[in-house]
């Protein structure tokens, strides 16, 4: 098993998360202004873009965050681990659609093509198996001088060998997946309104946030500052340290 796994190490791909914008509410900040002005019927003051910036900054400082929920953005994250996705789905107001290890297969599985039960039919590999390796593993050394990175990849290769053997033995992917590590990548689509993206960006871009979700949220925050520069005006990105800071003490959300 270990010898077989050693031959597989070079076949295991590694990844880091990348973010793609899929959709955003057109003219989202204008929509937010018009929704907010409905509360006061103050359309006589509607004079964009000046009135948009003035009103949105005012409602942020007054804590009138509900109007931000009228606009939303959707992102696709590729190359993130299931460690990241497990943290991300805890933000319950962000709607996720995630790659299923029940239906996505990382190796071919033999079976009866005429079987009535889907679980007994052959399965073709959906995509390659890949993992995320934490930077701390790359930068570490064991006391005996051996490489933690090599050990990490060797363990992933051994696990993948067992996954393949389980499939070959007739175990369906939905059960073979139990052996896969948290390092396994998992594609996910995330939709959130502007209020929720402000919240997630606040708590997940600090130095205390885990490095992987921080890497994802820094990419999302960069998009949001371009898409809604007024709503996200108080976020400052430090791309060298990969953290963000809030620069307006009057905004408390």
N, C-alpha and C positions, 0 to 999 in steps of 0.2 A: 504493500500500500504506500509506504513512505517513498520507496524507489519510484513508483509510478507517479506519485505526486511531484517528485523532484523534476520529472520530465515535463510536468504541466506548468511549472512556475512561469516559464517564459511565455506561456499562452495566456496567462491571467493579465487582463488589461487593467490599468489604473485610470482614475478620473478625478477631476475636481468640478464642483458645481458651476454651471453657467446659467444665466437668466436671459430669457427672451420675452419681450413684450408681445402679447397676443392681441389685446384689446384695451381700449380706454374710452370712457365717456367723452364724446366730442364736446369741445368747449366746456369742459367740466367746471372750471372756475366761474364762467359766466352763468352756468346753470345754478351753481351754489348761490351766487349773488341774487339771481331772480327768485330762487326759492326762499331765501332769507328775507327779501323785500316783501314777499307775500305776508310774512308774519306781521309786518308793520304797515303794509300797503303804502310803501314809500317809493313807488316807482317814479315819482317826480324827481328823485335823486339818482336815478339810473343813468349813468354817464360813463360807460366803459371806455378804456380800461382803467381810468383813474378811480372811478367809484368802486370798481371790483376790488382793487388792491386795498383801498381804504376800509371797505366794509368787511372783507375777509379777515384782515388783521385785527379789526375791532372785535369781531365775534370770537376769534381765537383768544384774545385777551380777556373777554368776558365769559369764556367757558361755554359758549353757545355752539357746542360741537355737533349737535344732531344734524344741522344743515349740510355738513360735510358728507353725510351718508347718501346724498343724492347722486354722487359721482363715484365711479368704481374703476378699477384696473385689474386686468388678468395677465398673469405671467406663467410661462412654462419654465420649469427648472429641470435641467438635465445634469447628470453626473453627480448628483447629491446622494449621500448614503442614507440608509434607513435610520441611522442615528439622527440625521438632520430631519427627515420627514416625521419621525416620532415626536421631535420637539415642535415642529411646525404645526402639526395638526392639533396641538394643545390650544392654539389660538382659534377658538371655536367660531368666531365671527368671520374667519377666512374660510371660504368654501374650497375644499380640495377634491381633485379627481386624480387618483394615484394608480400607477402601474401595479397590477395584481400579479403576485407570484403564483397564484393559482392558475391563471390563464396564460401568463408569459412563461415560456420554457427556455432554459439556458443551455439545453443539450437535447439531442434527438432521443425519442423514447419509442421503442418498438411496441407493436400492438396489433390487434385484429382490425383491419380497415372496415370489416362488415359488422363489427360489434355494435349492438344497440345502445349500450351504455357508453357515454362519451369518455368516461374514465378509462375504458379498455381499448380505445382506439389509439393508433400511433400518433405521435406528436412530433412535429418538426421544430427544431430550435427557432425561437423567436428572435433572439439576439444573443450576442456574446455575453458571457459572465464577466463583470468588472467590479472593482472595489475601490474605495477611497482609503488612502493611507494617511493617517494623521501626520502633520509635520513633526510632531514631537517624537514619533517613531523613527523618522528619517534622521533626526538629529541626535539620537541616543546611541549609547554603546553598552554592551553587556560587560560585566566584570572580567569575563574570560576572553574579551577581545572580539567576540563574534558579533555579527550584525543583527540588531533588532529588526531592521527592514527585511533582511533575508528570512528571518524566522517568521515574521508576519506573513510575508508572501508565501512561504512554505506551508504555513498553516492553512491559508486560504486555498492553496492548490490541493492540499490533502482533503479539505472539506469538499471542494468541487469534485474531486475524484469519487468521493463517497456519494455525492449527489448524482453523478453519472451512473454509478453502480446501482443505486436505488432505482433509477429510471429503467435501467436495463433489466432489473429484476421484476419489473412490472408495477413498481410503486408509482402512483399517479403524482404529477408535479405538485398538486395541492398538499401532498404529504411529504414528498421529498424535500420541499422547501423548508421544512422544520430545521434542517441541518445548516441552512445558509447563514452566514454571519451578518451582524449589523452593518458591516462595512460594505455589503452589497449595494450597488447603486439602484435607485428607483426613481423613475421619471414622475413628475407631479405637476399638475396645473393648479394654480391658486388664484382665486378671485376675492378681492376685498374692497370695501368702500374706502374712501379717502380717510375717514375718521379712524378706521381700524388699521390702515397702513401707517398712519401717524403713530398709533399705539405700538404696533409691532416694531416699527423702525426705532422707536424710543428705547424699548427694553432689550432689543436684540442687536444693537450696534454699539453697546457700551463695552469697555474692556473686560467686564465680568461675563459677557455673553460667550457661549461656546464658539470656538473659532469658525466652525463650518456654517452654522446658521448666521453668524455675523458676516461671513463672506457673501452669503446669499443676500442678506438684507442690505448690505452696502451696495450691491448691484441694483436691487430694487429701489433703494432710496435715490440712487443716482438717476434712475429713470423718472421717479416721481418728482424730483426737483426740476427736471426738464419739462415734464408734462404739466405740472401744477406748481410753478415756482412761487406763487403767493401762499398757497396752503402749506407748503413745506419750506417757507423762507427762513425759518428759525433753525434749520438743521445745517450744520457745517460738517463737511466730509474731510477727514484726514486720511487720504489714500495711502500715505506712507505707513501709518500704524493700523490702517483698516478699521477705524472707529469713527463714530460721529458724535458731535456735541450739539447741544441746544444753546442758542445765543440770546434768547429773549426770556428773562426771568419772570415776566408778567404772564407768560402762557404756561398754564399748569394742567396738562392732560396726560 
